[in-house]
Amino acid sequence: MKSALVTGGAGFIGSHLIDRLLKEGWQVTVVDNFDPFYDPTLKRKNIAPHLDYDNYTLVEADIRDMETMKEQLKGDYDVIVHLAAKAGVRPSIKDPVSYQENNVRGTQNLLELAKLWGTKQFIFASSSSVYGINPNVPWREDDCVLLPISPYAATKVAGELLGHVYSHLYGIRFIALRFFTVYGPRQRPDLAIHKFARLMLKGEPIPVYGDGSSRRDYTYIDDVINGVRAAMDYTNTKYEVINLGNNRTISLMELIRTLEEVLGVKAKLEYLPPQPGDVPQTWADMEKARRILSYNLNTKLIIGLKEFTKWLRNII
């Protein structure tokens, strides 16, 4: 039985990954501190089904707390999947020091543990935000010009570079996955699709920052999990940075219109000034993911939104 340590395993992406690993028979240990960035009871609901598995262990700890992790984690892991992070572009501008502590120091702690334990496979959740305002679209991993415009994005760049150091010095295989606007059931309530859908169902206006022309590369959770699983099994090289996106950009207004169709509700729009730290578009080049992870996109936006809204209606 293979063994995985997953940080942030009670969150949106993490809990979906745990679903998959438990079904595949992995021994899974989750580290999560149930950070109150959003309601921890939602994360408790995410993991409720996992608690019934004998091959599941939950450790409630903060990744900044090295001593507690050394005490409570066994260290016999085939792979570490590091998803835990302080999330959110806009909040990071208000509290940059906390983001540095959580995302950079926390990542270094996990890499130190990998070194200590001799764990040779490390998957890191990076972000499309590392590209910043980059006009060379679609964004390719071999574009060496990264111009992050938020503290959150800067912490993800730092995490990728720390991974390169530990890969070079200690032989840890480090795979950084740059996620592009992941959505689906259990999505964080602060993210646009979740936030908009709740407001629309209540008949309340939704905030549109700017003129609605901003574009995002929305990626359905099941496709992302397929990419994470492929990265966990990847062994050909020691260090890789890989986009996990959709290779199709959707404007904010197109997203709203599709939500209207799926929900059967007309959106009320409240136009607001553009927000600091937001980029005008994200767009992933997927050639590398297809080539080395056999990554394929299986979920169209309208299908993914239908699955998301089905889940949402069941919890509100």
Beta strands, then each sheet from edge to edge (+ up, - down):
strand 1: 3-7
strand 2: 27-32
strand 3: 56-60
strand 4: 79-82
strand 5: 121-127
strand 6: 173-179
strand 7: 182-183
strand 8: 206-209
strand 9: 215-216
strand 10: 219-220
strand 11: 239-244
strand 12: 250-251
strand 13: 269-272
sheet 1: 3+ 2+ 1+ 4+ 5+ 6+ 11+
sheet 2: 7+ 10+
sheet 3: 8+ 13+
sheet 4: 9+ 12-
end
